[in-house]
Amino acid sequence: MSTGATDRVVHGRAPGKINVFMKVGALLDDGYHDVATAYQAISLYEEVYARPADDFSVRFSGPIDCSGLATDGSNLAIKAARLLARAADYRGGVSLEIEKHVPIAGGMGGGSADAAATLVACDHLWGTNLGRDELHELAAQLGADVPFALMGGTAVGTGRGDRLSPALAQGTFHWVLALADVGLSTPEVYAELDRHRERHVHDIAPAPEQPTVDIEVLQALRAGDPHRLAEYLHNDLQAPALHLEPSLAATLEMGELQGALAGLVSGSGPTVAFLAADQDAALELQVALSASRLTVLRATGPVHGARVVAG
Protein backbone atom coordinates (compact mmCIF):
# COMPACT_ATOMS: atom_id res chain seq x y z
CA MET A 1 0.00 0.00 0.00
CA SER A 2 1.42 3.42 -0.86
CA THR A 3 0.65 7.02 -0.04
CA GLY A 4 -1.40 9.46 -2.08
CA ALA A 5 -1.04 13.25 -2.11
CA THR A 6 -3.80 14.94 -0.14
CA ASP A 7 -4.36 17.79 2.31
CA ARG A 8 -6.48 15.54 4.48
CA VAL A 9 -6.24 15.76 8.28
CA VAL A 10 -7.51 13.07 10.63
CA HIS A 11 -8.19 14.03 14.24
CA GLY A 12 -7.77 11.21 16.77
CA ARG A 13 -8.40 11.45 20.51
CA ALA A 14 -7.46 9.26 23.47
CA PRO A 15 -7.91 9.72 27.24
CA GLY A 16 -5.56 9.76 30.18
CA LYS A 17 -6.17 7.32 33.02
CA ILE A 18 -6.20 6.86 36.75
CA ASN A 19 -5.30 3.62 38.45
CA VAL A 20 -8.00 3.44 41.13
CA PHE A 21 -6.41 0.25 42.43
CA MET A 22 -2.94 -1.17 41.87
CA LYS A 23 -1.15 -4.12 43.39
CA VAL A 24 2.36 -4.99 42.24
CA GLY A 25 3.64 -8.55 42.34
CA ALA A 26 7.06 -9.74 43.39
CA LEU A 27 10.09 -8.96 41.25
CA LEU A 28 10.34 -11.71 38.62
CA ASP A 29 13.46 -13.29 37.13
CA ASP A 30 13.11 -11.17 33.98
CA GLY A 31 13.36 -7.96 36.05
CA TYR A 32 9.68 -7.05 35.65
CA HIS A 33 6.64 -7.26 37.92
CA ASP A 34 3.16 -8.53 37.22
CA VAL A 35 0.46 -6.11 38.32
CA ALA A 36 -3.25 -6.18 39.05
CA THR A 37 -4.85 -2.83 38.42
CA ALA A 38 -8.25 -1.23 37.92
CA TYR A 39 -7.95 1.48 35.28
CA GLN A 40 -10.43 4.28 34.71
CA ALA A 41 -10.20 6.48 31.61
CA ILE A 42 -10.86 10.13 32.46
CA SER A 43 -11.86 13.26 30.57
CA LEU A 44 -8.36 14.64 29.98
CA TYR A 45 -7.61 13.98 26.33
CA GLU A 46 -4.65 13.92 24.00
CA GLU A 47 -5.66 15.32 20.60
CA VAL A 48 -3.67 13.94 17.66
CA TYR A 49 -3.85 15.49 14.18
CA ALA A 50 -2.41 13.26 11.46
CA ARG A 51 -1.51 14.47 7.97
CA PRO A 52 0.00 12.47 5.07
CA ALA A 53 3.76 12.86 4.67
CA ASP A 54 6.72 11.09 3.12
CA ASP A 55 8.44 10.61 6.49
CA PHE A 56 7.47 10.48 10.18
CA SER A 57 7.46 13.59 12.37
CA VAL A 58 5.76 14.92 15.51
CA ARG A 59 5.33 18.31 17.12
CA PHE A 60 3.50 19.30 20.28
CA SER A 61 1.16 22.07 21.38
CA GLY A 62 -1.39 22.66 24.13
CA PRO A 63 -1.32 23.86 27.74
CA ILE A 64 1.25 21.28 28.92
CA ASP A 65 4.95 22.23 28.83
CA CYS A 66 6.30 19.86 26.17
CA SER A 67 9.82 21.29 25.94
CA GLY A 68 11.39 18.14 27.37
CA LEU A 69 9.62 15.69 25.06
CA ALA A 70 11.54 13.84 22.36
CA THR A 71 10.38 14.48 18.80
CA ASP A 72 12.62 11.89 17.12
CA GLY A 73 12.11 8.18 16.57
CA SER A 74 12.19 7.49 20.31
CA ASN A 75 8.83 9.25 20.77
CA LEU A 76 6.07 6.74 21.45
CA ALA A 77 3.67 8.29 18.91
CA ILE A 78 6.31 7.96 16.16
CA LYS A 79 6.93 4.37 17.25
CA ALA A 80 3.16 3.71 17.02
CA ALA A 81 2.93 5.15 13.50
CA ARG A 82 5.98 3.22 12.28
CA LEU A 83 4.70 -0.02 13.84
CA LEU A 84 1.33 0.35 12.11
CA ALA A 85 2.98 1.17 8.78
CA ARG A 86 5.12 -1.98 9.00
CA ALA A 87 2.18 -4.15 10.06
CA ALA A 88 0.00 -2.90 7.20
CA ASP A 89 2.81 -2.64 4.60
CA TYR A 90 2.12 1.08 4.20
CA ARG A 91 4.99 2.89 2.47
CA GLY A 92 4.20 6.51 3.29
CA GLY A 93 4.68 8.48 6.48
CA VAL A 94 2.73 10.87 8.67
CA SER A 95 3.08 14.33 10.14
CA LEU A 96 1.66 14.33 13.67
CA GLU A 97 0.61 17.31 15.75
CA ILE A 98 -0.28 16.41 19.33
CA GLU A 99 -2.21 18.81 21.52
CA LYS A 100 -1.36 17.64 25.04
CA HIS A 101 -3.68 17.93 28.02
CA VAL A 102 -2.50 14.96 30.12
CA PRO A 103 0.41 15.80 32.46
CA ILE A 104 3.82 14.51 31.37
CA ALA A 105 5.51 11.91 33.63
CA GLY A 106 2.50 12.18 35.90
CA GLY A 107 1.41 8.55 36.15
CA MET A 108 -1.65 9.24 33.97
CA GLY A 109 -0.67 7.55 30.73
CA GLY A 110 -0.26 10.63 28.54
CA GLY A 111 2.39 9.08 26.29
CA SER A 112 0.30 5.92 26.01
CA ALA A 113 -2.73 8.03 25.00
CA ASP A 114 -0.58 9.71 22.32
CA ALA A 115 0.31 6.28 20.92
CA ALA A 116 -3.28 4.98 21.02
CA ALA A 117 -4.68 8.08 19.32
CA THR A 118 -1.92 7.86 16.71
CA LEU A 119 -2.81 4.24 15.94
CA VAL A 120 -6.49 5.00 15.28
CA ALA A 121 -5.76 8.26 13.41
CA CYS A 122 -3.16 6.70 11.11
CA ASP A 123 -5.27 3.60 10.53
CA HIS A 124 -8.07 5.91 9.34
CA LEU A 125 -5.81 8.29 7.41
CA TRP A 126 -4.00 5.53 5.56
CA GLY A 127 -7.06 3.37 4.98
CA THR A 128 -5.25 0.39 6.47
CA ASN A 129 -8.49 -0.66 8.24
CA LEU A 130 -6.98 -2.90 10.88
CA GLY A 131 -9.57 -4.29 13.26
CA ARG A 132 -9.65 -3.45 16.97
CA ASP A 133 -8.04 -6.80 17.84
CA GLU A 134 -5.09 -6.13 15.53
CA LEU A 135 -4.71 -2.59 16.86
CA HIS A 136 -4.78 -3.96 20.40
CA GLU A 137 -1.95 -6.38 19.54
CA LEU A 138 0.12 -3.48 18.18
CA ALA A 139 -0.72 -1.38 21.25
CA ALA A 140 0.56 -4.13 23.55
CA GLN A 141 3.92 -4.03 21.75
CA LEU A 142 4.25 -0.31 22.50
CA GLY A 143 3.76 -0.31 26.27
CA ALA A 144 1.69 -1.67 29.13
CA ASP A 145 -0.79 1.25 29.28
CA VAL A 146 -1.34 1.68 25.52
CA PRO A 147 -3.98 -1.08 25.17
CA PHE A 148 -6.09 0.55 27.89
CA ALA A 149 -5.85 3.99 26.23
CA LEU A 150 -7.19 2.27 23.12
CA MET A 151 -9.99 0.55 25.04
CA GLY A 152 -11.04 3.21 27.57
CA GLY A 153 -13.90 2.91 30.03
CA THR A 154 -13.05 0.97 33.18
CA ALA A 155 -11.03 -2.24 33.06
CA VAL A 156 -8.97 -4.68 35.05
CA GLY A 157 -5.40 -5.04 33.82
CA THR A 158 -3.20 -8.00 34.69
CA GLY A 159 0.19 -9.29 33.56
CA ARG A 160 2.14 -6.13 32.73
CA GLY A 161 -1.21 -4.32 32.85
CA ASP A 162 -1.90 -5.01 29.18
CA ARG A 163 -4.16 -8.08 29.60
CA LEU A 164 -7.49 -6.31 29.88
CA SER A 165 -10.95 -7.33 31.01
CA PRO A 166 -13.73 -4.69 30.86
CA ALA A 167 -15.22 -3.82 34.24
CA LEU A 168 -18.75 -2.51 34.61
CA ALA A 169 -18.90 0.97 36.14
CA GLN A 170 -22.22 2.73 36.69
CA GLY A 171 -22.63 6.49 36.67
CA THR A 172 -19.86 9.09 36.72
CA PHE A 173 -16.96 9.43 39.14
CA HIS A 174 -15.59 12.91 39.86
CA TRP A 175 -11.83 13.36 40.23
CA VAL A 176 -9.67 16.31 41.23
CA LEU A 177 -6.04 16.01 40.16
CA ALA A 178 -3.20 17.81 41.91
CA LEU A 179 -0.21 18.11 39.57
CA ALA A 180 3.37 18.13 40.78
CA ASP A 181 6.17 20.39 39.55
CA VAL A 182 8.45 17.39 39.09
CA GLY A 183 8.12 14.13 37.22
CA LEU A 184 8.82 10.66 38.55
CA SER A 185 10.47 7.94 36.48
CA THR A 186 8.31 4.81 36.41
CA PRO A 187 11.33 2.42 36.46
CA GLU A 188 12.77 4.32 39.43
CA VAL A 189 9.49 4.09 41.37
CA TYR A 190 9.38 0.32 40.78
CA ALA A 191 13.03 0.04 41.87
CA GLU A 192 12.21 1.98 45.04
CA LEU A 193 9.28 -0.39 45.68
CA ASP A 194 11.72 -3.32 45.53
CA ARG A 195 14.05 -1.52 47.96
CA HIS A 196 11.09 -0.68 50.24
CA ARG A 197 10.08 -4.34 50.35
CA GLU A 198 13.65 -5.39 51.13
CA ARG A 199 13.90 -2.84 53.96
CA HIS A 200 10.62 -4.04 55.49
CA VAL A 201 10.94 -7.75 54.72
CA HIS A 202 10.15 -8.65 58.35
CA ASP A 203 7.22 -6.21 58.65
CA ILE A 204 5.13 -6.82 55.54
CA ALA A 205 3.81 -9.97 53.91
CA PRO A 206 5.71 -11.08 50.81
CA ALA A 207 4.18 -9.91 47.55
CA PRO A 208 2.51 -12.60 45.42
CA GLU A 209 3.93 -13.25 41.97
CA GLN A 210 0.46 -12.85 40.45
CA PRO A 211 -1.57 -10.24 42.34
CA THR A 212 -5.34 -9.76 41.91
CA VAL A 213 -7.74 -6.82 42.13
CA ASP A 214 -9.81 -6.81 45.33
CA ILE A 215 -13.44 -7.74 44.64
CA GLU A 216 -14.65 -4.81 46.79
CA VAL A 217 -13.18 -2.35 44.26
CA LEU A 218 -15.09 -3.95 41.40
CA GLN A 219 -18.30 -3.97 43.44
CA ALA A 220 -17.93 -0.27 44.25
CA LEU A 221 -17.32 0.58 40.58
CA ARG A 222 -20.29 -1.54 39.52
CA ALA A 223 -22.50 0.23 42.07
CA GLY A 224 -21.31 3.68 40.94
CA ASP A 225 -20.76 4.53 44.61
CA PRO A 226 -17.88 6.99 45.21
CA HIS A 227 -18.14 6.69 49.01
CA ARG A 228 -17.70 2.94 48.77
CA LEU A 229 -14.92 3.20 46.20
CA ALA A 230 -13.07 5.67 48.45
CA GLU A 231 -12.67 2.95 51.08
CA TYR A 232 -10.80 0.69 48.66
CA LEU A 233 -8.56 3.01 46.63
CA HIS A 234 -5.10 1.48 46.80
CA ASN A 235 -1.72 1.77 45.10
CA ASP A 236 1.36 -0.27 46.02
CA LEU A 237 3.49 2.34 44.23
CA GLN A 238 2.32 5.14 46.55
CA ALA A 239 4.82 4.42 49.36
CA PRO A 240 7.86 4.42 47.03
CA ALA A 241 6.56 7.53 45.22
CA LEU A 242 6.23 9.32 48.60
CA HIS A 243 9.73 8.21 49.52
CA LEU A 244 11.13 9.68 46.30
CA GLU A 245 8.98 12.84 46.49
CA PRO A 246 8.04 13.48 50.16
CA SER A 247 6.06 16.65 49.34
CA LEU A 248 3.27 14.45 47.94
CA ALA A 249 2.32 13.47 51.51
CA ALA A 250 1.36 17.07 52.29
CA THR A 251 -0.71 17.22 49.09
CA LEU A 252 -2.59 14.05 50.04
CA GLU A 253 -3.26 15.37 53.53
CA MET A 254 -4.41 18.75 52.23
CA GLY A 255 -6.93 17.23 49.81
CA GLU A 256 -8.47 15.00 52.43
CA LEU A 257 -8.68 17.93 54.89
CA GLN A 258 -10.46 19.94 52.18
CA GLY A 259 -13.22 17.37 51.72
CA ALA A 260 -11.96 14.70 49.32
CA LEU A 261 -13.46 11.28 50.03
CA ALA A 262 -9.98 9.82 49.52
CA GLY A 263 -6.78 10.48 47.62
CA LEU A 264 -4.03 8.39 46.10
CA VAL A 265 -0.96 8.74 43.95
CA SER A 266 -1.97 7.81 40.40
CA GLY A 267 0.13 5.02 38.91
CA SER A 268 3.82 5.74 39.44
CA GLY A 269 3.03 9.36 40.30
CA PRO A 270 3.55 12.14 41.02
CA THR A 271 -0.02 13.23 40.17
CA VAL A 272 -2.32 12.89 43.18
CA ALA A 273 -5.92 11.94 42.36
CA PHE A 274 -8.70 12.85 44.78
CA LEU A 275 -12.14 11.26 44.59
CA ALA A 276 -15.03 13.64 45.26
CA ALA A 277 -18.61 12.82 46.19
CA ASP A 278 -20.17 14.69 43.25
CA GLN A 279 -19.63 17.55 40.80
CA ASP A 280 -20.23 20.30 43.38
CA ALA A 281 -17.82 18.71 45.85
CA ALA A 282 -15.20 18.37 43.10
CA LEU A 283 -15.53 22.05 42.19
CA GLU A 284 -15.21 23.10 45.84
CA LEU A 285 -12.14 20.92 46.26
CA GLN A 286 -10.58 22.32 43.09
CA VAL A 287 -11.07 25.89 44.35
CA ALA A 288 -9.67 25.07 47.81
CA LEU A 289 -6.56 23.33 46.45
CA SER A 290 -5.98 26.06 43.86
CA ALA A 291 -6.06 28.62 46.69
CA SER A 292 -3.18 26.66 48.25
CA ARG A 293 -1.18 27.34 45.08
CA LEU A 294 -1.44 23.82 43.72
CA THR A 295 -1.98 23.23 40.01
CA VAL A 296 -5.32 21.44 39.90
CA LEU A 297 -7.52 19.90 37.21
CA ARG A 298 -10.99 18.38 37.37
CA ALA A 299 -11.99 15.32 35.36
CA THR A 300 -14.70 12.68 35.22
CA GLY A 301 -14.66 9.01 34.36
CA PRO A 302 -15.19 6.63 32.81
CA VAL A 303 -14.92 7.89 29.21
CA HIS A 304 -14.42 6.23 25.82
CA GLY A 305 -11.03 5.06 24.60
CA ALA A 306 -9.15 6.14 21.47
CA ARG A 307 -11.34 7.12 18.55
CA VAL A 308 -11.38 9.19 15.37
CA VAL A 309 -13.12 12.51 15.97
CA ALA A 310 -12.96 13.95 12.44
CA GLY A 311 -11.41 13.25 9.07
C-alpha positions as CSV (number, residue, x, y, z in Angstrom):
1,M,0.0,0.0,0.0
2,S,1.4,3.4,-0.9
3,T,0.7,7.0,0.0
4,G,-1.4,9.5,-2.1
5,A,-1.0,13.2,-2.1
6,T,-3.8,14.9,-0.1
7,D,-4.4,17.8,2.3
8,R,-6.5,15.5,4.5
9,V,-6.2,15.8,8.3
10,V,-7.5,13.1,10.6
11,H,-8.2,14.0,14.2
12,G,-7.8,11.2,16.8
13,R,-8.4,11.4,20.5
14,A,-7.5,9.3,23.5
15,P,-7.9,9.7,27.2
16,G,-5.6,9.8,30.2
17,K,-6.2,7.3,33.0
18,I,-6.2,6.9,36.7
19,N,-5.3,3.6,38.5
20,V,-8.0,3.4,41.1
21,F,-6.4,0.2,42.4
22,M,-2.9,-1.2,41.9
23,K,-1.1,-4.1,43.4
24,V,2.4,-5.0,42.2
25,G,3.6,-8.5,42.3
26,A,7.1,-9.7,43.4
27,L,10.1,-9.0,41.3
28,L,10.3,-11.7,38.6
29,D,13.5,-13.3,37.1
30,D,13.1,-11.2,34.0
31,G,13.4,-8.0,36.0
32,Y,9.7,-7.1,35.6
33,H,6.6,-7.3,37.9
34,D,3.2,-8.5,37.2
35,V,0.5,-6.1,38.3
36,A,-3.3,-6.2,39.1
37,T,-4.9,-2.8,38.4
38,A,-8.2,-1.2,37.9
39,Y,-7.9,1.5,35.3
40,Q,-10.4,4.3,34.7
41,A,-10.2,6.5,31.6
42,I,-10.9,10.1,32.5
43,S,-11.9,13.3,30.6
44,L,-8.4,14.6,30.0
45,Y,-7.6,14.0,26.3
46,E,-4.7,13.9,24.0
47,E,-5.7,15.3,20.6
48,V,-3.7,13.9,17.7
49,Y,-3.9,15.5,14.2
50,A,-2.4,13.3,11.5
51,R,-1.5,14.5,8.0
52,P,0.0,12.5,5.1
53,A,3.8,12.9,4.7
54,D,6.7,11.1,3.1
55,D,8.4,10.6,6.5
56,F,7.5,10.5,10.2
57,S,7.5,13.6,12.4
58,V,5.8,14.9,15.5
59,R,5.3,18.3,17.1
60,F,3.5,19.3,20.3
61,S,1.2,22.1,21.4
62,G,-1.4,22.7,24.1
63,P,-1.3,23.9,27.7
64,I,1.2,21.3,28.9
65,D,5.0,22.2,28.8
66,C,6.3,19.9,26.2
67,S,9.8,21.3,25.9
68,G,11.4,18.1,27.4
69,L,9.6,15.7,25.1
70,A,11.5,13.8,22.4
71,T,10.4,14.5,18.8
72,D,12.6,11.9,17.1
73,G,12.1,8.2,16.6
74,S,12.2,7.5,20.3
75,N,8.8,9.2,20.8
76,L,6.1,6.7,21.5
77,A,3.7,8.3,18.9
78,I,6.3,8.0,16.2
79,K,6.9,4.4,17.3
80,A,3.2,3.7,17.0
81,A,2.9,5.2,13.5
82,R,6.0,3.2,12.3
83,L,4.7,0.0,13.8
84,L,1.3,0.4,12.1
85,A,3.0,1.2,8.8
86,R,5.1,-2.0,9.0
87,A,2.2,-4.2,10.1
88,A,0.0,-2.9,7.2
89,D,2.8,-2.6,4.6
90,Y,2.1,1.1,4.2
91,R,5.0,2.9,2.5
92,G,4.2,6.5,3.3
93,G,4.7,8.5,6.5
94,V,2.7,10.9,8.7
95,S,3.1,14.3,10.1
96,L,1.7,14.3,13.7
97,E,0.6,17.3,15.7
98,I,-0.3,16.4,19.3
99,E,-2.2,18.8,21.5
100,K,-1.4,17.6,25.0
101,H,-3.7,17.9,28.0
102,V,-2.5,15.0,30.1
103,P,0.4,15.8,32.5
104,I,3.8,14.5,31.4
105,A,5.5,11.9,33.6
106,G,2.5,12.2,35.9
107,G,1.4,8.5,36.1
108,M,-1.7,9.2,34.0
109,G,-0.7,7.6,30.7
110,G,-0.3,10.6,28.5
111,G,2.4,9.1,26.3
112,S,0.3,5.9,26.0
113,A,-2.7,8.0,25.0
114,D,-0.6,9.7,22.3
115,A,0.3,6.3,20.9
116,A,-3.3,5.0,21.0
117,A,-4.7,8.1,19.3
118,T,-1.9,7.9,16.7
119,L,-2.8,4.2,15.9
120,V,-6.5,5.0,15.3
121,A,-5.8,8.3,13.4
122,C,-3.2,6.7,11.1
123,D,-5.3,3.6,10.5
124,H,-8.1,5.9,9.3
125,L,-5.8,8.3,7.4
126,W,-4.0,5.5,5.6
127,G,-7.1,3.4,5.0
128,T,-5.3,0.4,6.5
129,N,-8.5,-0.7,8.2
130,L,-7.0,-2.9,10.9
131,G,-9.6,-4.3,13.3
132,R,-9.7,-3.5,17.0
133,D,-8.0,-6.8,17.8
134,E,-5.1,-6.1,15.5
135,L,-4.7,-2.6,16.9
136,H,-4.8,-4.0,20.4
137,E,-1.9,-6.4,19.5
138,L,0.1,-3.5,18.2
139,A,-0.7,-1.4,21.2
140,A,0.6,-4.1,23.6
141,Q,3.9,-4.0,21.8
142,L,4.3,-0.3,22.5
143,G,3.8,-0.3,26.3
144,A,1.7,-1.7,29.1
145,D,-0.8,1.2,29.3
146,V,-1.3,1.7,25.5
147,P,-4.0,-1.1,25.2
148,F,-6.1,0.6,27.9
149,A,-5.8,4.0,26.2
150,L,-7.2,2.3,23.1
151,M,-10.0,0.5,25.0
152,G,-11.0,3.2,27.6
153,G,-13.9,2.9,30.0
154,T,-13.1,1.0,33.2
155,A,-11.0,-2.2,33.1
156,V,-9.0,-4.7,35.1
157,G,-5.4,-5.0,33.8
158,T,-3.2,-8.0,34.7
159,G,0.2,-9.3,33.6
160,R,2.1,-6.1,32.7
161,G,-1.2,-4.3,32.8
162,D,-1.9,-5.0,29.2
163,R,-4.2,-8.1,29.6
164,L,-7.5,-6.3,29.9
165,S,-11.0,-7.3,31.0
166,P,-13.7,-4.7,30.9
167,A,-15.2,-3.8,34.2
168,L,-18.7,-2.5,34.6
169,A,-18.9,1.0,36.1
170,Q,-22.2,2.7,36.7
171,G,-22.6,6.5,36.7
172,T,-19.9,9.1,36.7
173,F,-17.0,9.4,39.1
174,H,-15.6,12.9,39.9
175,W,-11.8,13.4,40.2
176,V,-9.7,16.3,41.2
177,L,-6.0,16.0,40.2
178,A,-3.2,17.8,41.9
179,L,-0.2,18.1,39.6
180,A,3.4,18.1,40.8
181,D,6.2,20.4,39.6
182,V,8.4,17.4,39.1
183,G,8.1,14.1,37.2
184,L,8.8,10.7,38.5
185,S,10.5,7.9,36.5
186,T,8.3,4.8,36.4
187,P,11.3,2.4,36.5
188,E,12.8,4.3,39.4
189,V,9.5,4.1,41.4
190,Y,9.4,0.3,40.8
191,A,13.0,0.0,41.9
192,E,12.2,2.0,45.0
193,L,9.3,-0.4,45.7
194,D,11.7,-3.3,45.5
195,R,14.0,-1.5,48.0
196,H,11.1,-0.7,50.2
197,R,10.1,-4.3,50.3
198,E,13.6,-5.4,51.1
199,R,13.9,-2.8,54.0
200,H,10.6,-4.0,55.5
201,V,10.9,-7.8,54.7
202,H,10.2,-8.7,58.3
203,D,7.2,-6.2,58.7
204,I,5.1,-6.8,55.5
205,A,3.8,-10.0,53.9
206,P,5.7,-11.1,50.8
207,A,4.2,-9.9,47.6
208,P,2.5,-12.6,45.4
209,E,3.9,-13.3,42.0
210,Q,0.5,-12.9,40.4
211,P,-1.6,-10.2,42.3
212,T,-5.3,-9.8,41.9
213,V,-7.7,-6.8,42.1
214,D,-9.8,-6.8,45.3
215,I,-13.4,-7.7,44.6
216,E,-14.6,-4.8,46.8
217,V,-13.2,-2.4,44.3
218,L,-15.1,-3.9,41.4
219,Q,-18.3,-4.0,43.4
220,A,-17.9,-0.3,44.3
221,L,-17.3,0.6,40.6
222,R,-20.3,-1.5,39.5
223,A,-22.5,0.2,42.1
224,G,-21.3,3.7,40.9
225,D,-20.8,4.5,44.6
226,P,-17.9,7.0,45.2
227,H,-18.1,6.7,49.0
228,R,-17.7,2.9,48.8
229,L,-14.9,3.2,46.2
230,A,-13.1,5.7,48.5
231,E,-12.7,2.9,51.1
232,Y,-10.8,0.7,48.7
233,L,-8.6,3.0,46.6
234,H,-5.1,1.5,46.8
235,N,-1.7,1.8,45.1
236,D,1.4,-0.3,46.0
237,L,3.5,2.3,44.2
238,Q,2.3,5.1,46.5
239,A,4.8,4.4,49.4
240,P,7.9,4.4,47.0
241,A,6.6,7.5,45.2
242,L,6.2,9.3,48.6
243,H,9.7,8.2,49.5
244,L,11.1,9.7,46.3
245,E,9.0,12.8,46.5
246,P,8.0,13.5,50.2
247,S,6.1,16.7,49.3
248,L,3.3,14.5,47.9
249,A,2.3,13.5,51.5
250,A,1.4,17.1,52.3
251,T,-0.7,17.2,49.1
252,L,-2.6,14.0,50.0
253,E,-3.3,15.4,53.5
254,M,-4.4,18.7,52.2
255,G,-6.9,17.2,49.8
256,E,-8.5,15.0,52.4
257,L,-8.7,17.9,54.9
258,Q,-10.5,19.9,52.2
259,G,-13.2,17.4,51.7
260,A,-12.0,14.7,49.3
261,L,-13.5,11.3,50.0
262,A,-10.0,9.8,49.5
263,G,-6.8,10.5,47.6
264,L,-4.0,8.4,46.1
265,V,-1.0,8.7,44.0
266,S,-2.0,7.8,40.4
267,G,0.1,5.0,38.9
268,S,3.8,5.7,39.4
269,G,3.0,9.4,40.3
270,P,3.5,12.1,41.0
271,T,0.0,13.2,40.2
272,V,-2.3,12.9,43.2
273,A,-5.9,11.9,42.4
274,F,-8.7,12.8,44.8
275,L,-12.1,11.3,44.6
276,A,-15.0,13.6,45.3
277,A,-18.6,12.8,46.2
278,D,-20.2,14.7,43.3
279,Q,-19.6,17.6,40.8
280,D,-20.2,20.3,43.4
281,A,-17.8,18.7,45.8
282,A,-15.2,18.4,43.1
283,L,-15.5,22.0,42.2
284,E,-15.2,23.1,45.8
285,L,-12.1,20.9,46.3
286,Q,-10.6,22.3,43.1
287,V,-11.1,25.9,44.4
288,A,-9.7,25.1,47.8
289,L,-6.6,23.3,46.4
290,S,-6.0,26.1,43.9
291,A,-6.1,28.6,46.7
292,S,-3.2,26.7,48.3
293,R,-1.2,27.3,45.1
294,L,-1.4,23.8,43.7
295,T,-2.0,23.2,40.0
296,V,-5.3,21.4,39.9
297,L,-7.5,19.9,37.2
298,R,-11.0,18.4,37.4
299,A,-12.0,15.3,35.4
300,T,-14.7,12.7,35.2
301,G,-14.7,9.0,34.4
302,P,-15.2,6.6,32.8
303,V,-14.9,7.9,29.2
304,H,-14.4,6.2,25.8
305,G,-11.0,5.1,24.6
306,A,-9.2,6.1,21.5
307,R,-11.3,7.1,18.5
308,V,-11.4,9.2,15.4
309,V,-13.1,12.5,16.0
310,A,-13.0,14.0,12.4
311,G,-11.4,13.2,9.1
